[in-house]
Amino acid sequence: MKTTRLASSLAILIAGCALPALAGPVAGPVWEMPPNTDGFTNTPIIPGTQWHVHDPNRPQSPVVVPGTFSTEEKPGTPPSDAIVLFDGTDLSQWQDQKGEPANWRIKDGELIESPRGDIVTKKEFGDIQLHLEFSAPLPAKGESQGRGNSGIYFMGKYEVQILDSYKNPTYADGAVGALYGQHPPLAIVARPPGEWSVYDIVFHPPHFDDNGTLKSPAYATVFLNGVVIQDHQSYRGPSGWKQVGHYSPQPATGPIELQDHHNATRFRNIWVRELKEDNS
């Protein structure tokens, strides 16, 4: 199961370009796939589908033009089907936790974590790929959880930790890339403070039956700087400080939240791709 999920996630990253970034023109115009004439209808039916193996009539996957790669000095571009959440110019896609306009600072095309409370997206999401780039303050100040601390909360509940973990020890389930308070990252893939790090995260929300019983937990596959550090890992429930998470029924979608931890972490290049069902 994990191998299949990881392969799927790798395919998503390749389709979206593993390190694309800031809003701007995509790599080229969206093009159309010509009609397919290759395949067979005298092969077995794939279990659980109506399609033959190599069926020529099976719908084609949608075309996505990949974005360009980021560099340390300059962000790239998002893939053609991305929803851009921060393009370096404004916070029109965000609000504070009270529904008022988000008031974090923007400087030189970068969003700066400000001591004004968390910010959340106006749009709510379910299954997504999130791309986000962050940079811890330079010079580094503080230690452990007091250094370059922020976080990404999916649905406002499930955190992937942001922290300056470069030569900065802390409790394992609070390091950069941890599913906070639950699962340490598979590796510490931290860059020095002041340099840009890149998250690509595939998130799947929990599912409940009609009686509110948990059918499947939330899952995250996390790439940090091109290295998988969470492999289709399940959340034990919503994230929390000094507590164990417990599931309770919730809506199918929710906002993305960026944490204010008073550390002036910088962000750029934030976009999402909503993940759809396959063509089965």
C-alpha positions as a printed Julia matrix, in Angstrom:
280×3 Matrix{Float64}:
   0.0    0.0     0.0
   2.75   2.42    0.92
   4.73   1.6    -2.21
   1.72   2.3    -4.41
   0.97   5.56   -2.65
   4.56   6.75   -2.87
   4.72   5.93   -6.58
   1.49   7.86   -7.07
   2.86  10.8    -5.12
   6.07  10.8    -7.17
   3.98  10.9   -10.32
   2.06  13.88   -8.95
   5.3   15.71   -8.19
   6.66  15.06  -11.66
   3.4   16.2   -13.26
   3.39  19.4   -11.22
   7.17  19.89  -11.38
   8.84  19.08   -8.08
  10.2   22.56   -7.52
   7.88  25.0    -9.35
   6.9   28.2    -7.72
   5.71  31.77   -7.88
   2.81  32.83  -10.05
   3.68  33.94  -13.55
   3.56  32.54  -17.08
   3.68  28.77  -17.21
   6.27  26.92  -19.27
   4.03  26.92  -22.33
   0.41  27.02  -23.45
  -1.94  24.24  -22.43
  -2.15  21.81  -25.33
  -4.6   19.06  -26.26
  -3.83  15.36  -26.62
  -4.74  14.09  -30.11
  -7.34  11.3   -30.25
  -5.95   7.87  -29.4
  -6.2    4.95  -31.84
  -3.82   2.51  -30.12
  -4.98  -0.3   -27.83
  -6.99  -3.52  -27.55
 -10.54  -4.59  -26.75
  -9.86  -8.34  -26.78
  -7.93  -8.24  -23.49
  -9.23  -8.97  -19.95
 -11.32  -6.43  -18.07
  -9.33  -4.69  -15.31
 -11.02  -5.7   -12.02
 -13.23  -3.02  -10.58
 -13.44  -1.09  -13.87
 -15.27  -1.27  -17.17
 -12.03  -1.07  -19.15
 -10.01  -3.72  -20.95
  -6.27  -3.88  -20.34
  -4.81  -1.27  -22.78
  -8.35  -0.18  -23.71
  -8.18   2.43  -26.5
 -11.47   3.96  -25.33
 -10.4    4.6   -21.74
 -10.42   8.37  -21.1
  -7.06  10.08  -21.31
  -5.56  11.78  -18.28
  -5.83  15.59  -18.28
  -2.9   17.53  -19.7
  -1.0   19.65  -17.18
   1.82  21.92  -18.31
   4.59  21.67  -15.69
   6.01  24.75  -14.09
   9.63  25.81  -14.12
  12.13  25.11  -11.36
  12.95  27.51   -8.58
  16.45  28.67   -7.76
  17.8   30.16   -4.57
  17.53  33.62   -6.11
  14.35  33.28   -8.13
  11.19  31.23   -7.84
   9.85  29.41  -10.84
   6.27  29.06  -12.06
   3.36  26.85  -10.98
   1.86  24.09  -13.13
  -1.04  25.08  -15.33
  -3.76  23.6   -13.09
  -2.51  25.1    -9.81
  -4.48  27.36   -7.51
  -1.96  30.02   -6.5
  -2.26  30.99   -2.83
   0.63  33.43   -2.71
   2.27  34.96   -5.78
   4.47  37.48   -4.01
   2.08  40.4    -4.38
  -0.91  40.14   -2.05
  -2.82  38.07    0.5
  -6.17  38.08   -1.27
  -6.42  34.28   -0.84
  -5.95  34.5     2.95
  -7.69  35.82    6.04
  -7.09  35.74    9.78
  -8.82  33.29   12.08
 -11.67  35.75   12.66
 -12.37  36.14    8.96
 -10.72  39.56    8.73
  -8.08  40.41    6.1
  -4.76  38.67    6.71
  -2.15  41.12    7.94
   1.19  39.34    7.7
   3.92  41.44    6.06
   4.95  41.18    2.42
   8.42  42.4     1.49
  10.35  41.87   -1.75
   7.84  39.29   -2.93
   8.09  37.26    0.28
   5.48  36.62    2.94
   6.84  37.1     6.46
   5.38  35.35    9.49
   4.16  38.16   11.73
   3.12  38.27   15.41
  -0.47  38.93   14.44
  -1.94  35.43   14.65
  -2.29  32.52   12.24
  -3.62  33.04    8.72
  -5.96  30.66    6.88
  -7.05  30.26    3.28
 -10.44  31.55    2.28
 -10.95  28.47    0.12
 -11.34  25.05    1.71
  -9.7   21.9     0.39
  -9.87  18.12    0.68
  -7.36  15.94   -1.22
  -4.52  18.16   -2.42
  -0.9   18.56   -3.37
   0.59  21.6    -1.64
   3.78  23.33   -2.76
   5.37  25.82   -0.36
   8.84  27.29    0.09
  10.14  28.69    3.38
  13.28  30.2     4.82
  14.25  30.42    8.49
  15.49  33.79    9.79
  19.14  34.71    9.41
  21.0   35.13   11.68
  19.53  32.23   13.62
  18.16  33.13   17.01
  16.91  30.88   19.8
  17.08  27.13   20.06
  14.87  24.06   19.82
  11.23  25.1    19.19
  12.14  28.77   19.48
  14.08  28.87   16.2
  12.41  29.34   12.82
   9.15  27.83   14.05
   5.94  27.84   12.06
   3.66  25.13   10.7
   1.26  24.09    7.96
  -2.14  22.93    9.19
  -4.27  21.03    6.72
  -7.98  21.57    7.34
  -6.81  23.76   10.22
  -6.08  20.58   12.21
  -3.27  18.38   10.85
   0.17  19.95   11.14
   3.35  19.44    9.17
   6.04  21.18   11.2
   8.18  24.04    9.96
  11.31  24.6    12.03
  14.93  25.61   11.64
  16.35  22.13   12.31
  19.82  22.9    10.93
  22.18  21.87   13.76
  19.31  22.62   16.11
  18.17  19.57   18.14
  14.66  19.34   19.52
  12.2   16.59   20.43
  11.93  14.19   17.48
   8.23  14.66   16.78
   8.73  18.43   16.62
  11.54  18.56   14.03
  11.09  20.01   10.57
   8.9   17.64    8.55
   7.31  15.99   11.58
   3.6   15.32   11.71
   3.71  17.4    14.86
   3.49  15.52   18.13
   3.0   12.2    16.34
   5.53  11.08   13.71
   9.14  12.29   13.4
  10.42  12.76    9.84
  12.25   9.86    8.23
  15.28  12.16    7.9
  16.33  15.7     8.81
  16.67  17.42    5.44
  17.3   20.92    6.73
  19.1   23.68    4.87
  20.95  26.43    6.76
  18.93  29.42    7.94
  18.49  32.05    5.26
  18.34  29.46    2.46
  15.08  28.36    0.83
  13.61  24.96    1.6
  10.87  23.36   -0.49
   7.88  21.36    0.68
   5.74  19.25   -1.64
   3.02  17.55    0.37
   0.2   15.23   -0.67
  -2.59  15.34    1.9
  -5.69  13.17    2.15
  -8.36  14.09    4.72
 -10.01  11.61    7.09
 -13.28   9.97    6.12
 -16.24   9.13    8.37
 -19.34   7.02    7.83
 -22.89   8.3     8.26
 -22.72   7.52   11.98
 -19.58   9.59   12.48
 -17.31   6.56   12.84
 -13.82   6.94   11.37
 -13.44   4.95    8.15
  -9.91   6.1     7.26
  -7.53   8.56    8.92
  -5.84  11.59    7.43
  -2.64  10.81    5.51
   0.34  12.88    4.41
   3.2   12.14    2.04
   5.86  14.78    2.54
   8.85  15.69    0.37
  11.31  18.21    1.81
  13.99  19.48   -0.55
  13.29  16.53   -2.85
  13.59  13.85   -0.14
  10.6   11.82    1.07
  10.34  12.28    4.84
   6.78  11.02    5.44
   5.65   8.05    3.33
   1.83   8.01    3.24
   1.89   8.4     7.01
  -1.38   8.48    8.92
  -2.29  11.06   11.54
  -3.48   9.72   14.88
  -5.91  12.63   15.0
  -5.58  16.42   14.92
  -2.17  17.75   15.95
  -1.64  19.28   19.37
   0.97  20.4    21.87
   1.48  18.01   24.78
  -1.57  15.96   23.8
  -2.61  12.93   21.8
  -4.95  13.61   18.9
  -8.39  12.01   18.75
 -10.7   11.97   15.75
 -14.19  13.36   15.8
 -16.53  13.86   12.82
 -15.65  16.85   10.67
 -16.51  18.33    7.26
 -14.9   16.86    4.15
 -12.95  20.04    3.42
 -11.16  22.7     5.42
  -8.72  25.61    5.09
  -4.94  25.54    4.98
  -3.48  27.42    7.93
  -0.03  28.94    8.45
   1.08  29.25   12.04
   2.33  32.42   13.69
   5.0   31.34   16.18
   6.66  34.78   16.42
   9.75  33.68   14.49
   9.62  35.77   11.24
   9.91  32.74    8.95
   9.63  33.77    5.28
   7.43  32.12    2.66
   7.11  32.22   -1.11
   5.7   30.11   -3.87
   2.54  28.73   -2.3
   0.17  26.83   -4.56
  -2.09  23.79   -4.46
  -3.45  21.24   -6.91
  -6.79  19.65   -6.06
  -6.53  15.9    -6.6
  -9.32  14.2    -8.5
 -10.39  10.61   -8.85
  -8.59   8.64  -11.53
 -10.19   7.45  -14.76
 -11.21   4.03  -13.45
